[in-house]
Amino acid sequence: MVHASKAELPRLSAAHWPTGAYRREDLPERVLQFGTGMLLRALCATFVDAANTAGTFSGRSVVIQSTPHGQARALNAQDGLFTLVERGLEHGAPVERTRLIGAISRALIADAEWPAVRDLVARPELQVIVSNVTEAGFRPDAGFPARLTDLLHTRFVRLPDGPPVFVIPTELVDENGPRLAAMVHHLADGREHGTKFREWLRARVRFCSSLVDRITTGMPAAQVRAALEQRLGYSDALLTVTEPHALWAIEADPAELRATFAIDATPDSVIIAPDIGFFRERKLRLLNGAHTATAPLALLAGVRTVREAVEHPRLGTFLRHILFEEIVPATDLPLDAALAFASTVIDRFRNPWLDHEWRVIAANQTAKLRLRVVPSLTGFARKRGAGGITPQGLALGLAAYLQWARSHPAGDTDLPLIERHWRTATTLQGLPGSALADVDLWGVNLAELPGLLDATTHWLVLLERDGVEAALAALPGTLEHAATGRTSS
């Protein structure tokens, strides 16, 4: 049998859209999406596509490229289409699903086509604005809040009596809805008719906090991509490989949002609720917390990916130990729900098709520790510290972070805040006392938590003297925990 070479494959285009699928060209542009990246493709575009297919929603998304390195041209070259490949483990068994996603109508480049973006937001059918501009772009001094304010002001001027607009940020920032609202209201002061504009914002714009949870890792390796494209029969520059698990939790009045944005056709994956605190704590503390606490150890051990760490005889045991014995007990989640989610986390980390690299996870490590791990440290102290129990695994993770920080890793914007403790420490044993007591860095004096300072100091000395393998081998309780089989699928 003769196979067509990759060069002979046609490029994905509207001609590949199935004749029996929904009529893309007939659907209005109802969603404006800031961000052309793979996460929003795997979540927002995929859920809009599923709702269009189910008949609960009828609309398409226009994607805005805000940076010079986005995918607007690739999207337009493929008529807004891309292929979603879900690969991973469900209940321990491998699954693979492939879908062609048609929810995107076109892409616009902000720097070159801003008047067209303004025209779009002034249309009454456009009622939803979604963003994923990363945590770095989600700041008052970044470009996104100013652009969003300009668009909302444009709608205020051109369509003052139009239907309400729902703004749904997906950046991994706590209370991202109110935070974005505060940025926009502050910037409104500099706009024409600022007082009336702010009144209009309060009356016509709903800023909804949201939480997204789906591991996506970029374009697959060349040989994997080539094999997938051969099976598909076309070349796809935006091939999006992701895990089966997906969650988008949106904090809003369910009836009000569904009247405009009824995309919860898959209710286990899209949650619209007045309070999403449960989903936020579950994801940030269990999944992201386990990632963040393990990353420095994995990097010091020379382990490249999350999957390799889970399968590693000592790192895998460490990860399960902190997740089940230290992070779960430190949360206020119902125990059964926390344990069930923690078990799915292990399956997701073991995904044989996703190369989730620790160097990527460790970007902005200091800020991630503050947001994702410090609450577990304080929660553990509140619940079990009085009994003289110290979270030894999380203390080892902290010690590994202090050691790893000396190598000046790129991408950590808070690095100078922790580096100064290395520069001023006169002894190795004195470093944890200085670093953990930095309230400005952590929001709390970690050195005051029962046993944490002594444990972190012990592990740092052991790491420096004997290395990562020896420290992992010395962690008490992990082998016994691994033998219980509690995390087996």
WODARA-V681335 format. One line per field, one symbol per residue. ss: DSSP state (2 for helix, 1 for strand, 0 for the rest). phi: phi as a letter, one per 30 degrees, with the letter a starting at -180 (. if undefined). burial: # if it has 16 or more other C-alpha atoms within 10 Angstrom, else .. A space follows every 50 residues. Layout:
# WODARA-V681335
ss->???
phi->???
burial->???
This chain:
# WODARA-V681335
ss->00000222011002220000000222001111110002222222222222 22220000011111100000022222200001111111110011111111 10011111122222222222200000011110022220000022222222 22222222000000111110000002222222222222000002222222 22221111011110010000022222222222011000011100001111 10022222000000000001111000222222222222222222222222 00001222222000222222222222222200002222222222222220 00000012222000222222222222222222222220000222222222 22222220000000222222222200022222222200222200022200 022222222222222202222222000222222200000
phi->.ccddedddddeaedddddddddeddcddcbccdkcddddddcedddddd ddddidbbabccccccbdcdcedddddchidaccccblcbhicdbbbbbc ccdcdabbcedcbdedddddddddddbbbcbbcidddcbecdddeddddd dddddeddbdcdddcccbdcddbdhddeddedddddddedcdhedddddd eddcbcccdbbcbadbbjddeeddddddddddiacbdceccbdddabbcc cadedddddcbdcddcddccccbdbceedddeddddddddeddceddddd dicdcdeddddddcdddeddddddcbdedddcdeeddddddeddddeddd edcccddddddddhedddeddcceedddddddcbdddiccdddddddddd dddddddhddjcdceedcdddddcddbddddedddddddddciaddddde iddddddedddddddcjdedddddddidddddddidcdc
burial->..........###...#....#.#..#.###################### ###..###########....##.#################.........# ##########......##.####.#########....###...###.### ######.....#.##############.###.###.##.....#..##.# #..###############.#....##.##...################## ##....#..######...#####..#..###################### ..########...##################......##.########## #.#######.#####################..##....########### #####......#..#..##.##........########..##.####.## ###.#########....#..##..#..#..##....#..
